[in-house]
């Protein structure tokens, strides 16, 4: 069976010139380090300290054709209003929910057949009301649509690259002008046992699709040496990615390496993990594991207003509970590590058990966290339920 993974590299802002002494993040190129070497690199603590405090509870009624969670949620700031947006696969629509009025604002429907077909509304990027981009991975196509449901333009990705790029829960695609950025699936066409330095080599992790020219260019960063370690489970060979006009930021799922670039060419590296990260457990990991035993650095999010970053970490747990039943990712405790502008550890909190890890996003007002964990007995499927967290500076 072929394993096709979608990835992006590791990210980081290294130490600033204000550091009194050089640190491993300043003197080492993490891209060239082995897994064992990276595990021995310590996290750096910031001279700033923050926590996250609950601010507001938001409950939005939904209808019977909607779900109270999404694998690909979007936050859209329209200046005069803020929206939680999700693709509704049941009716092939994009649904906009007003976070302030706490109601459905707009439902944009698309056809499933004919010349105006949109096969899936799951993966979207919103620039404004007249520029909504839908990525159809099935066809290797980007559709430019508006709030009326009009298809304004279709951009076909060259067929030879369709399986080389992707957008997923941890790494959505991003469009700026005529350029669209994707995570590159550097493992496309490879079996798990074929992942090694020879097959991965210097593959680049970002795909930049020029919609005018119809061509893809692969850009830095390059694949890291540590991912060729033959002990890493398939589920842990992932990276979370954040794109913006200013930079590209990525974090490795397994070991928390962060890489960051302002010019999309030169990358700096750091380590960002929770305090309870168990590196000894990773030294004993096995490829055939489902990966649930290990921390998953699932998502990296920017808080531009406060010049902070949030790393969403799903803590490692046992494969089975005390009753012998298999645990799932919905059972994993969630820790948010707060980082300063250099990706130095500036605080952390553990979220309540009923948190839904797939629906955590940054908004203008704070960190929006879904309460729709399907294993929570109090989960109400008739509402979108969120808790808003705001940063509080301790020192």
HELIX and SHEET records of a PDB file:
HELIX    1   1 UNK A   24  UNK A   27  1                                   4    
HELIX    2   2 UNK A   30  UNK A   32  5                                   3    
HELIX    3   3 UNK A   35  UNK A   39  1                                   5    
HELIX    4   4 UNK A  159  UNK A  164  5                                   6    
HELIX    5   5 UNK A  192  UNK A  194  5                                   3    
HELIX    6   6 UNK A  197  UNK A  200  1                                   4    
HELIX    7   7 UNK A  225  UNK A  228  5                                   4    
HELIX    8   8 UNK A  234  UNK A  236  5                                   3    
HELIX    9   9 UNK A  279  UNK A  283  1                                   5    
HELIX   10  10 UNK A  329  UNK A  331  5                                   3    
SHEET    1   A 4 UNK A  50  UNK A  61  0                                        
SHEET    2   A 4 UNK A 383  UNK A 393 -1                                        
SHEET    3   A 4 UNK A 367  UNK A 370 -1                                        
SHEET    4   A 4 UNK A 356  UNK A 362 -1                                        
SHEET    1   B 4 UNK A  74  UNK A  77  0                                        
SHEET    2   B 4 UNK A  82  UNK A  88 -1                                        
SHEET    3   B 4 UNK A  93  UNK A  98 -1                                        
SHEET    4   B 4 UNK A 103  UNK A 109 -1                                        
SHEET    1   C 4 UNK A 124  UNK A 128  0                                        
SHEET    2   C 4 UNK A 131  UNK A 136 -1                                        
SHEET    3   C 4 UNK A 141  UNK A 145 -1                                        
SHEET    4   C 4 UNK A 151  UNK A 156 -1                                        
SHEET    1   D 3 UNK A 165  UNK A 166  0                                        
SHEET    2   D 3 UNK A 179  UNK A 184 -1                                        
SHEET    3   D 3 UNK A 174  UNK A 176 -1                                        
SHEET    1   E 4 UNK A 165  UNK A 166  0                                        
SHEET    2   E 4 UNK A 179  UNK A 184 -1                                        
SHEET    3   E 4 UNK A 204  UNK A 210 -1                                        
SHEET    4   E 4 UNK A 215  UNK A 222 -1                                        
SHEET    1   F 4 UNK A 239  UNK A 243  0                                        
SHEET    2   F 4 UNK A 248  UNK A 252 -1                                        
SHEET    3   F 4 UNK A 257  UNK A 261 -1                                        
SHEET    4   F 4 UNK A 268  UNK A 271 -1                                        
SHEET    1   G 4 UNK A 296  UNK A 303  0                                        
SHEET    2   G 4 UNK A 308  UNK A 314 -1                                        
SHEET    3   G 4 UNK A 334  UNK A 339 -1                                        
SHEET    4   G 4 UNK A 345  UNK A 350 -1                                        
END                                                                             
